Amino acid sequence: MKSNLFIILIFFISITYCNAHKDKVIQETYGNVKIYLKTGFDYSEINKIMIIGKLSEKISNQLKYRDTIMIEYIHDYTKQYLDDLYMLEYNNSNNKLMFGIKSNYAIESNESGLAVRIYAKNINIVYILKLVEFIIINKENNK
């Protein structure tokens, strides 16, 4: 009886010290640029997306674009998908990938702003900045 009680006590003590893994979510705003990052750990991708946000704000100011730009990055650190996914979206600066690509949760368009959506293992800062510049310059052509 005492041994069973001791085992149960050890079990309950061990449960209280167990921690589950939870993804890190980073949301920042730099002027009219909003960034959203979902990752598993303290990867360098956190610093990269913050640099992209700050530099995208400068590009936006130079091109005199005042509406919202959303840069949404889901870090595929488990390599769930074979290829990286890059999406450029006009007239919708809402979060869209936050629940995953295969999610049934539909996000309504807010009919304003631009979005660069990334689902990748690693990102290249220069490439993403070129996408931001491209989407701003070509906004008028894609109405």
C-alpha positions, 0 to 999 in steps of 0.5 A, a space after each residue: 500500500 505504501 509503495 503504491 502511494 509512493 509511486 502515485 506521489 512521484 507520478 504527480 510530482 513529475 507531472 508538475 515539472 513537465 513542460 510542453 513545447 509551444 511555438 514562438 510567435 513574434 508580432 511587430 510593427 515598423 511604421 506601416 509594416 507589420 511582421 508576423 513570425 511563427 517558429 519553434 525555437 530561438 532561431 536566427 529567423 527571428 532576427 532576420 524577420 525583424 531586419 526585413 521589417 525595418 528595411 521594408 519600412 524604409 523601402 515603403 517610405 522611399 516609394 511613398 507607399 502609405 498603406 499597410 504591408 504585412 510580412 507573414 512568415 511561418 518557419 517550416 523548421 520541421 521541413 513539413 513541406 518539400 518546397 518553400 512557398 512565397 505568396 504576394 497578395 494585394 488588398 489583404 493585409 490580414 494574417 492568413 497562414 497563422 493556422 497553417 496552409 491546410 487549415 480550414 479556417 478562412 480569413 476574410 480580406 480587409 480590402 487594403 494593403 499588401 502582403 508577402 506571405 512566406 512558408 519556408 525553412 530559411 529566408 533570404 533577406 535580400 530576396 524578401 526585400 525585392 519581393 516587397 519592392 516588387 509588390 509595391 511598384 506593381 500594385 497599380 498594375 494588379 488591381 
